[in-house]
Amino acid sequence: MTPLPRKQVAIIVAHPDDETLWAGGTILSHPSWECFIVCLCRGSDLERAPRFKQTLVLLHAEGIMGDLDDGPEQTPIPDFDLQYAILQLLPTTHFDLVITHHPAGEYTRHLRHEETSRAVIELWLAGKITATTLWLLPKNTNWLPKN
Ligand SMILES: [Zn+2]
């Protein structure tokens, strides 16, 4: 009997660590998934880029980093530039599942998360990312401190 083909999963996040914070448990609890993680920022960050590579090993995933602006000003990135960067980094293949940020970000508001979410959704709706299913990370306000 031939084994079932492994589920092809892409995780598209703005920053290193986002994949671990919001999808690490999900990735590790699905060892049959073949995961590819796209991290859009910090590719030239001498501290965070090597840690991202180590994380890929721990998550048994493949992945790649981009180097989009992530400065303290958080200047908005034009939709076209973000979509172009995603398409450059993401392998051209059909994914069973794509996971990305929530359009309103997660428990802390972060412009890059919101922009990434919007870009992935638009690419998916336009058929430029082909995936059977798109999951958006939960906007979990329960994690906010109560004060
Ligand atoms: Zn982030």
Residues whose N, C-alpha, C, O or C-beta is under 5 A from the ligand:
A	BS01	ZN	A14 H15 D18
